[in-house]
Amino acid sequence: MAKKSYSAKERKAYHMGRAYAAAKAGKRVTCPDSKSKQSFRNGVNSVRGKATGRKKKSSGKGDMCLVVDGNGVVVGKLKC
C-alpha cells in the first residue's frame, strides 16, 4: 500500500497537537535545530502574549525630554 502524503496544514496541525499534549503532560519538547527551536519559542510567546523583540508602544510618560545646562542641572522639559 502506498504511503499517504499529508498537506502542510495537516502536518502543522499534527505537530501542534503533539506539542500541546507534551505541554499539558509537563514534558519538554525537543527540536531538531536552533531555527526550529527559536520558531517554537516565538509561537509559545505569541500565545502567552509576550513581546518578541519588538518595541512596545509608548504610554505617553516618556515623551518628554529634559533640558540640561552645562553643569548638569535640569532647566526644564520639552515635548519630544
C-alpha positions as CSV (number, residue, x, y, z in Angstrom):
1,M,0.0,0.0,0.0
2,A,1.3,3.5,-0.9
3,K,2.3,5.9,1.8
4,K,-0.2,8.8,2.2
5,S,1.2,12.3,1.8
6,Y,-0.2,14.9,4.0
7,S,-0.6,18.6,3.2
8,A,1.4,21.3,5.0
9,K,-1.6,22.3,7.1
10,E,-2.2,18.7,8.2
11,R,1.5,18.3,9.2
12,K,1.5,21.6,11.1
13,A,-1.8,20.6,13.0
14,Y,-0.3,17.3,13.9
15,H,2.8,18.7,15.4
16,M,0.9,21.5,17.2
17,G,-1.2,18.7,18.8
18,R,1.9,16.8,19.9
19,A,3.4,20.0,21.4
20,Y,0.1,20.8,23.2
21,A,-0.1,17.3,24.6
22,A,3.5,17.4,25.7
23,A,3.0,20.7,27.4
24,K,-0.1,19.5,29.2
25,A,1.8,16.5,30.4
26,G,4.6,18.7,31.7
27,K,7.2,17.3,29.3
28,R,9.8,19.0,27.3
29,V,9.5,19.3,23.5
30,T,12.7,18.5,21.6
31,C,13.6,20.5,18.4
32,P,16.0,19.2,15.8
33,D,17.9,22.5,15.2
34,S,18.2,26.0,16.5
35,K,16.0,27.6,13.9
36,S,13.0,25.4,14.7
37,K,13.7,25.9,18.4
38,Q,13.5,29.7,18.0
39,S,10.4,29.3,15.9
40,F,8.8,27.2,18.6
41,R,9.7,29.8,21.3
42,N,8.2,32.5,19.2
43,G,5.0,30.6,18.9
44,V,4.8,30.0,22.6
45,N,5.5,33.6,23.4
46,S,2.8,34.8,20.9
47,V,0.3,32.6,22.6
48,R,1.3,33.8,26.1
49,G,1.1,37.5,24.9
50,K,4.8,38.3,25.4
51,A,6.6,40.7,23.2
52,T,9.2,39.1,20.9
53,G,11.9,41.6,20.4
54,R,9.6,44.4,19.2
55,K,9.4,47.8,20.8
56,K,6.3,48.3,23.0
57,K,4.1,51.3,22.4
58,S,4.9,54.4,24.5
59,S,2.5,55.2,27.3
60,G,3.0,58.9,26.8
61,K,5.0,59.4,30.0
62,G,8.4,59.1,28.3
63,D,7.6,61.7,25.6
64,M,9.2,64.5,27.5
65,C,12.9,65.5,27.1
66,L,14.9,67.2,29.8
67,V,16.8,70.4,29.1
68,V,20.1,70.4,31.0
69,D,22.6,73.2,31.3
70,G,26.4,72.9,31.2
71,N,26.6,72.0,34.9
72,G,24.2,69.1,34.6
73,V,21.3,70.9,36.3
74,V,17.8,70.3,34.8
75,V,16.5,73.6,33.5
76,G,13.2,72.4,32.0
77,K,11.2,69.9,30.0
78,L,10.4,69.8,26.3
79,K,8.0,67.7,24.4
80,C,9.9,65.4,22.1
